[in-house]
Structures are given as C-alpha cells and as structure tokens.
C-alpha cells in the first residue's frame, strides 16, 4: 500500500522556522522525484519545491527561493522541507507528491497534507 505521510506542520510566528517531513512507503522511493506543494484557503494548489530522484537537482518557486530548502534521504525514504524566515503568506496546507515519468505515462502519489500557519 502506497503511503506518503507528512509531518512537522504547526503554528509559528513571523520569521520563524519549521521543518516538514514526508515519509514514503509502498513504492521504490529512490525512483521517484519528490515535490512539495501548498494550498492556501481559497487558492489553487501551487508547487513550492522539487527534487530529482537522486537528489542532484532542486528547484523552487520564486516566492520561497532563499528561504526554503528541499532535501531527501533515499536510505530512509524521507523528503524534507526546511522553511526559514516564514511569512504569513506561507500559511497553507503543505502536501508532498511523488512522481515517476516513463515514456508512456506518469505515476504519482499524494500525501494527505500538513497545516502550516504563520502568525504576524
């Protein structure tokens, strides 16, 4: 059974930090690129950060560059999102997503999300 379980969310003050974790099971984690998305109330889900299957390349949304860092541990089937200098506009439910693309189709899985709230 495939599972992605996020943790580490919570309430933090402006300028604070949080580290999200996403634990994967039920599939070959090292074959999948991993991403963090977020969805604020009343808004569409947006891509925050992405890391390739081997961890060699990362990308970030402009809104979080220089503040957030995505990383992964393929030995432990974990992906992380370190979030620093948090702002109220970072308040959202954060989701992790696993993606593997072949020549014919895309395989993907979503976690259930974890709430991050930044107070001013």
Steps between C-alpha positions, in 0.01 A plus 500: 500500500642833393522762770638850527468642848591862568590630844658801664237762432369734765465858614805725481560872531614732224866436428500158658598162358343160450626178350248281323557130442332260262537129564449273201414132489356245260703599195864533393568844639836549329333470158273797562550872485348671800323831528341718763182685412286730707143612491377805684134547583304596191801465270629242259769252596844626398842343462744611768809286448616199302789257528610236252505132588872499578490832681736655250276781385251724674271780398291751691212734448618860487299579811708264716846517342767568757266413788399136439721198439384163372708190569457125507644189660453204268628259762220602734229571241462854623471840338529823694410863462694738721311828519671808640401865527136404483240755400122509549460436126669162551193388694354200318455127504824347375493179297773273376476331163697213350533490121654258254472558128558233238474535124135404510352622824547682827468334840431726796390485862389770742518528875212620714659833590617682809385845610749783534378822656719808530375770733597865481 
